[in-house]
Amino acid sequence: MTPLAAGASFEGVISISPKGIGYIKLRDFDITVEVPREALNRAFHHDIVKGEITSTPAGENPRGKVTDITRRSKIGYAGTLTFERGAHCITTTDGRMYTSIIIPDSKLSGAKVGNKVFCTITNWQDPMKEPTGEVVRVLGTPFENNAEMVALALEKGFDDQYSTEVLDEAARIKAAGISEEQKAGRRDFRQIATFTIDPEDAKDFDDAISVQFLKDNIVEIGVHIADVSHYVTPGSAIDKEAYRRATSVYLVDRTIPMLPEVLSNDLCSLNPDVDRLTFSAVFTFSPDKQIVDEWYGKTVIHSHQRFTYENAQQILDTKDGPFLRELQYALDISRSLEKKRFEEGAISMETEEVKFRLDENGHPTGVYIKERGETHHMIEELMLLANRKVAEYIATHDAHGEEIFVFRVHDAPDPERVENLQRFLCQLGHKVTTDENGVIPSKQLNELVLSLEGKPERETVQTAIIRSMAKAIYSTKNIGHYGLAFRYYTHFTSPIRRYPDLVVHRLLFSYLHDQIIPKELWHRYEDISTHSSQREKEAADAERASIKYKQVEYMSDRVGKVFDGVVSGISPNGLFVEEKESRCEGMVRLRDIGNDFYEYDEKSLTIRGRRTRKEFRIGSPVTFKVTATDMAKRLIDYVLV
């Protein structure tokens, strides 16, 4: 049975339009199934659903119906409590949410009309009627910063609060502290020059670097990672909660940590001037900066300096300050590692990161581009080294034989995405070719991005390249990491904020002690990989939503003001324009361009004036005025000036 035949089943992610019509793109068959409102069967925007083809009209999308919901895109739903037609209900600001949620009086949990609340659906038998639910938490006032940020996180299943059981367990671990017995038996690095380098506002330090100069110009670099696995044991309350979250979440104004703060910011944090338990990857470099030895195991360290990226950079620039020799050697090694990585086919995926300056109420007052200096690259390359070498050690060490492991993998882009990227770049005047595998060689992409340095379309092209890539995921089946050009790769360096790293520590410890993971337990690691990949995506969705919210809020104070920007997207409805400094993206509608009758040309991806022949394409610089914002729908309207 073909996928176009009535009765054929399918599975995919459903997108729901503001008109309440569902669309499910089936990539394997290059078709989109259209699902009318009455056939949605309780599915919401971005749910993963199963369905069935109901008809195949000639020349149109096949029609279908949802038969089951595999996974909800949201854990619950945030909205405003209202009282309509004799009943309390939750009304969300999501234009794709085609129904309200009725809340019985017994399930209000103290909420009052007008409150911003978070609720779950408890009963929904008839898809054509409104579901009923209960208020789980009263968040505050709509559009108040804390209420909105917490709502974004809760909808994706990331709670800023922990259960009493988890907090009590964390408090007991913290109270026990670190004993001399726990330090015994570990390799001791406390007398070796050791330091952390992190952002100015970092609250937890999960990695430290040590540098020791040995005789005959041999140098040993240690990458020391907080030994979270020593404290968080399988099956404990904290472990179960860490698995459920799977990652920390970084919203515009806050971090929602995977672990309670008494661990993430204290006992497991590699703070300066205190002993800490770590799991380390130690590399010995020859005079020509080649790795001649490597060692993995449990250690104890004593960080002698807490550097920020900025003050470490200043020491390197001025050649004056503590640990200058160690910093300089680490920088030299990182340059060598980066050079080799790009020579072997790594793709440059670095994009500019916009940060907001917020006042005491969380209101955005300004924006700035987060600078990435050499010290950022230095730490990044040393972490990449540790991640790569740990994966390589597990995968290739003869003593292990066939073992289960959690890899970080990145597949090559699929042909359709490569073709779309190639067409997009061609429309911008950039010709790229594919190799025998149907992939654009990384050297071409890197050279293209480098050639656009300082040009308006650079960020747009870089973003398009990244979006053409497959998503990196966790998997027990190693296929390598395409973007980094590594045959073996894992996540070892951040167990404070990523659950897979914690699992990697446990597995590495087992294999270092010749312990075997029974095959009947391997499915657990496959489940962890799948779950962690999904949670990572949901955390990224929450983070992006918080950025978009602040961008709209920022521009709400600037209605009527004129800015410079660049065209970041073209659609039949008009131009997407990104403001130069804040990266706030809004739309200039086709009808509002003015001075001519403008038409959308899908083939060339341009908008062109019928009389003047003036063209707008991605990367075109423009000057615009902010005309309106909608905080509820998170939309910004611009007009050209």
N, C-alpha and C positions, 0 to 999 in steps of 0.2 A: 504493500500500500504506500503510495507516494504521499509526501507531506501536504500536497495540494488537494488530495482526495477527501471528500467528506467522511468523517469518522476517524481520520488519522489523529493520533495524539502527539503532543509536543510539550516541552517545558522551557521556560525562559523568564526573563525579567519583564514585568509589565510596566509600561509608562502610561499614565492617565492624563489626558488633556484637560484643560479647564472646562471643556464642555462635557466631561464625564465619559469620554470614549477611551477605551484601552487599546494599546498597541504593543505587540510583542514581536521583536525582531528575531528571527531564527537565522543566525549567521551561517549555520551549516548548509542552509538551502537558499540563502540570499532572498528571503521573503519576509514580509511583515504581516502578521495576522491582526486583523481589526476585531475588537471585541466591543459590541454595543453595551450601553449602560445596563440593560436588563440581563446581560449575560456575564457581568463581572463577578457575580457570586461571592461578594464580600471582599474582593481583592482591592488593595489600595496601591497607590503609586510606589513603584520600585519593589513591590513584593515579588518573590520568586514563586511562580505558579505552574501548575500543570493544566493543560487544556485539551480541547478537541476541536478539529475543524468542523464547521457546520455547513458551510457552502463555499463555492469557488466562483463568484461572478466573473464573467469574461471581462478582461481588461482592468480589473480592480483587485485590491487586496483581498485575499481569502478571509472569510468571516469565521469567527471561532467563539468558543465559550470557555470560561474558567471552570475546571472541575474540582480543583483542590489547590490549597495554598501551602507550598512547601516551607517557606520562611517569610515572616513579616519583616519589612524594612525598618519598622519602628517597634520598640518594646511596648510603648504606650503613646498617649497623645496629649500634647499640651494645648491649652486654649483658655478662653474666657468663659466663666460660668454666667449663663443668662437664664432668664425665666420667660418662656414663651409658650403660649397655648396651654397654660395651666401646668407646665412641667419645667423642671430644671434641666438644662442641657449644656453641653460643651460645644462652643463654636470655635473652630480653629482658624488661623489666618492663612492656611494652606489652600490656595485656589484649586488644587487638585483633589481636595478632600470633599467628596460629593455628598456627605451625610453628616448630620450632627450626632452627638452621643447623648442619649437620655440618662440622667442621673436620678435615681430614686431618692427621696428625701432621707432615707435611712443610710444612704451611701455618700452623703455630702462631706463627711469627715470634718465638719466645722467650716466649710467653705461658704462664703457669702457671694451674692450676685455681684459681678464686677471683678472678682478675684481672678488672677491668673493661676490655673491649677494644672496638675498632671493627673491623668486618669488612665485606667485600663478598661478594655471592653470585657464584660463578664457574660453577656448573653446576646447572641445574634442568630436567631433561627431563620427568620425570613429575610433574604437579601434585599427585598424591595421595601422593607420597613427599617426604621432607625434602630441601631443597636442600643443596648443599655450597658451602663458601666458604673464604676465607682471612682471617687476621688481618692487618689493614693497620697497626694501631697498638695498642700496649699503653698504656692510659690511667692505670692505677693501681688503687686500691681502690674498690669500690662505695660510693657515698654520700659519698665524699671530694669536697670542693668542686671542685677543679680537674678531676678526672676527669669529674664530672657536667656541668660547664659546657662542657668541650671536646667531650664526647659530643653534647650538644645541637646545637652548631654543626656538627660533622662530619656528622651525619645529614642536615643541610640543605645540605651541600656547602661550608661555610665553614671553611677550615683556618686555625689560628692560626700555621702555619708556612709559609714560602715556599721555593721551590726555590733551589738554589745559583745557577742561572742568573739568576733574578730578583734575588736579593740582590747578586750581583756587578755586575749592570747598574746597580742603584740606587747601589751604592757608587762606581762610576765617575762617575755623574752628580753625586753629592754631592761627590766629590773635585775635580771640575772647577769647582764653585762658580759664582759669577756674575761675569762679566768686564765690563769697561767697554764692550767692543764690544757685548755683549748689551743693555746699558742704552741705548746710542746708538740714536737713531731712535724711541725711545718717548717718549710725552708724560710730562713730568717733574712729579711731584707731591711731590717730597721736601721742598720748603720750605712746603708747605701743611699746615695742621693736620689730622693724620690719627691715628686711633686704632681699636683693636678693642674690642669688648664681648662677653664670653663667660662661660660658667659658671666658677665658681671652680676646678673640677677639669679644665677643658679642657686638652687636650694639643696640639691643632692649631688654628690660627686661619686659616680659609680666606676670611674676609671682613673688610674694614676700611672705615671711613667717613672721608671728608674733607669739611670744611666751609670754604668760602672766601667771605668777605663782600666783594662788589664795590661799585662806586659805584651811586648812585641806588637803594639798598635792594634790589639784585639779589643773590641768593645762589646759589652753586653747590655742589651736594652730589654727591660722587663715591662710588659703590659699587664698591669695588675687590676683585676676586676673584683668588685665587692662580692664576697662569698655568701650570697643570699641563700644558696642551697644549704648552708650550715644551719641557718635559722628557720627557713621555711621548708618543712618536711612534707613528703607526700601524704595526702589524706587529712592534714591539719585544717583547721577552719580558715587560716590565712591562705593556705594553698588552694583550697576550693574557691575562695573569693578571688584570688589572683588569676586562677584559670578562667573564671567567669568573665572577668574584665579583660584579661589577656594582654592589656597594654595600658599605659598612662595616656591621658588625653590632654592636648595642649590647646586650650581655647585662647582667644585674644588676650584675656585679662587674668587667666588663672591656669593652673595645672590641676587636673584631677588624677592623683597618683594611683598606680595599680596596687601599691602596698600602703598601709597606714603610715603616717608621717613619722611616728616614733621609730620606725625602721628605715624608711626611705630617706629621711632627712637627718637621721642620727646614727643608730647602731650600724646600719649597712652603708652609711655614707662615709667616704674616705676623707674625713675632715682633717685639717692640719693639726699636728702636734699631739696626736693620740694614736695608740696602736689600733690597727684594724685587721680583721681576717679577710684574706683575699684568695682568689683562684687566679693563677698567673700563667701567661705564655711568655717565655723568656728566650730571646734570640741572641746568638753570638755572631758578630760580624767580623769578617776578615778586614785587613787594611784596605782592600779594594771594594769594601762595602757589600760583600757577598755573605749570605747566611751559611755558616759552617756548622752550626749546632742549634738545636732547639730543645726546650724542656717545658713540660706542662705539669702543674701540680698545685697543691694547697700551700699558701704562704702567709706570713704575717708581715705587715709593712708599718711604717711610721712616716706619713707625709710631712716633709720639711717645709713645704711652701704651697700656698694656695694662690696660683696665678690666675688672672683673667687673660682672655685672649689679647686684650689691649696692652696690659703691662708686660706680658711676655714678649709681645711684638716690639715694645719700646726698648727692652733690654737687647734684643737682637739687632734693632736698628742703630742704637747708640753704642753697642758693644760695651755696655756697662750695667752691672747689676748681678744679683745672686744667680748662681747656676748658669752663668753665661756659656761656659764650655759645654755643659750637658745639653742646654737648649740648642746650641749651634749644631752639635753632632746629630741630635734628633731631627733637626730641620734638614740637614744634609742627607740623612737616610731617607726622609720622607720625599725629598725631591727626586732621589734616585728611584724610589718605589713608584712614584707617580709617572715619571718618564717611561719606565718599563711598562707600566699598565697601559698607557696610551699607545705605545709602540706595538703592544700585543692585541690592540683592537678595542680598548675601552671607549665608550661614548661619553662625551662631556654632557652631563645632565644638570649642571649647576645653573640655577635661575636666581634672579634677584628676589629677596624676601622683604616684603613691606611690613613694618611694625608701626603700631599706633601709640602715640603718647596719650595717656588717659589721665583724667583728673581723679579726685578722691571718690567720685560717684561712678567711675568707669566710663565717663563721657569722653569721646575722642576729641582732643584739642590740636593734634598735629600728627604728622606722619614722617617716617624716615626709612631709608633703605638700610637694612642690616648689612654692615660691612663684613666681608670675609677676607681676612688677611692671610699671610703665610702660616700663622700659628693655627688657624682653623684647618688649613690643608694638612699641616703637620700631624695634628691629632687624628684627623680623618684617615690619613694614610696608615698610621700605626694601628688604628682600630681595624682597618681593612686587612692589614697584614695578619693580625691575630685571628680574625674571623676566617680568613682564607686558610691559614696554616692549621688551625684546629680541624677544619673540615677535611683538609688533605690528610692530616695525620690519621683521623678515624677511617677515612675511605681507603687508604693505601697501606696502613700498617699491617705487616704480614701476620703478626700474632693474633689479630682480631678475627680474621676470616670473615664470614658473612655476618654483618651486624646491622641492627636498626639504628637510624640516626635521623635527626631533623635538620635538613638542609634549607638554605635560602636559595631558591632557584628563580631564574628569569629566562623565559623562553624567547626565541627569536620572534619578531613580529609576524603576524599572519599576512599572506599575500595581499588580501584586500586592503589592509591598513597601509601596507607599503605602497600599493598603487595609488591610494588616496593621497598619501603624503607626497609622492612623486608628482602627482597632478597639481596639488596645492603649491608646491615649490615652483613648478613650471609656470604656473599662473603669476607668480611673483617675479618671474624672470630668472629663476635659478634652476639650471639643468643638473640633475643627478641621475646616475645609472645604477642598475642592479647587477649583482654578480650571478654566478651560475646557480646559486641557491635562492635567487629571487629576493635578495636582501641588499639594501643600499649599504655599501661598505662604510664602516665607522669613520674611516679617514676622510671620506667625502663630507660626511655630516659635520665632523669636527672642524674641517677647513671652512665650511660654509658659515658656521656660527662665528668662527674667528674673524672671517671677512666682514661680518656685519657689526663688529664692535663699534659702538657709538652711533649706530643707525637706528631709526625709529622702529623698524620691523624686527630687530634682533630678538626681543623677548617673545614676540608672537611666533617667530620661526622656531625658537628654542622650545616653546610650549607645544607647538604642533609636532615637533620631533618626539618629545616625551610622550605625548598622547598617542602617538602611533605605535608606541611600544606595548608589549604585553605587560601585565602587572606582575611584579615580583611577588612570590608567595612562599609559604613554607610547605615542604613536602619531604616525605621519607624516600622519595625516588629522585636521585640526583640527575639533573640534566644540565648542570652548569649554570653560570650567570652570564647571560648574553651582554647586558649593559656594562658590566665590570670586566668582561673578558676573562673570567675566572672559571677554571674547570671544576673547582670545588669551592663552596662558600657556605657559611652558616652565620648565625647570629650568636655570638659568645659574649659580647662586650657590654651589654646593658640589662642584666637580670633584675635591676631595680624597677625598670619600666617596661620590660617585655617578657612575657611568660615563656616563649620558646627559648630564650637565652637561659632561663632557669633550668629548663629541661635539658638543654645542651650541657650545662654544668653537671647535672646528675649523670647523664650518659657518659660524658668524658671521665668523670671520677670512677664510674663502674669499670670502664674499659682499661683505665690506668691500673686498676687493681684486678685485672683479668676476670672480672665478673661478666657472666653471660646473661643477656636479656632473653628469656624464653620466647620462642616464636609465637606462642599462644597469646602473648601480651603485646605483640607488635602493633596490633590494630589500635591500641591506645594512642600510640605515637602518630598514627595516621589521623586519628580523630583530633588530636591536639593540633596538628598541622592545619587541617581544614578549618577548625574552629578559630585558631589564631589568625589565619588569613582573613576570615570574614570579619572578625572583630577589628582588625587593623583597618579594613575598608570603612567600617562604621565609625571608627574614631576619626579617620580622615574626613568623612562626611560632616561630622560634628564640628571639626576644626574649620573646614571651609565655610560652613553655615555661620559660624561666629564671626569670621572675617567679613563675609558679605553683609551681615547685620551692622557691623561697625562702619563699613564703607557707606552704607545708606545713611546711617546716623551722622556720619561726618559730613556728607553732602547736604543733609537736611539743614545744616547751619549755613550753607553756602548757596542757597537758592537765589538766583539772580546774578551770581558772580560768573566771571568769564575765566576760562582756563585753556591751556594748550593740552592737546592730547594726540592720540594716534588711533586710526581705525583698527580695531582688534578682531572684527568679525563682520561678515556680510550675510544678510538674509533677505528673503522676499519682503519682509516688513520694514527693513531699513538697515542702518549702520549701528554696529556696536562700537562704542568709542571708549577708550581707556584714558583716564586723566594721567598726565605725565608723571607727577610726583607721587600721588597716593595710590595709583593703579585702580581707582574706583571706576568700574565699568557701568555705563548707562547706554540707553538707546536713543538714537535720532531716527524718528519714524520717517518713512519714505515720503509721506505727504508734507513733512515739515522741513525738507531740505531746501525748498524754495528756488526761485529764479528760473525754474525750468520744470519740465515734466520728466521725472527720473524713473528709470526702469531697472529692474534686477536682471542681470545676465548670468544665468547659472553656469554656463559653459566657461566663461572667463572669470567667474566669481567677482564681478564688479557691479557697481551701480552707476549708470551712465545717463547723462542728460540728453533728451531727445534732440533739443535744438542746439545747445552749446557743445555737446559731446564731451562735456566735463566728466571725468571718471573718478570714482572713489574705489580704492581697493585696499586690502589688508596692508597696513604699514603706512598708509597715506596720513601725513600730518594734518591736523585740523585745529581750529579754534572754536570753542563752543561755550554755551551758557547753560547753567543748571536751571531747569524750569520747574521741576517738581520731583518729590520723592514720596514713596509709599513704604513706611516702616513695616506695616502689616504684611505686605506682599514682597518686601525687600526689592523694590524696583526704583531706578533712577531714570528720569527723563532729561535729555539734553536737546538743544537746538544749535545748529551751526550759526556762527556769526562772522 
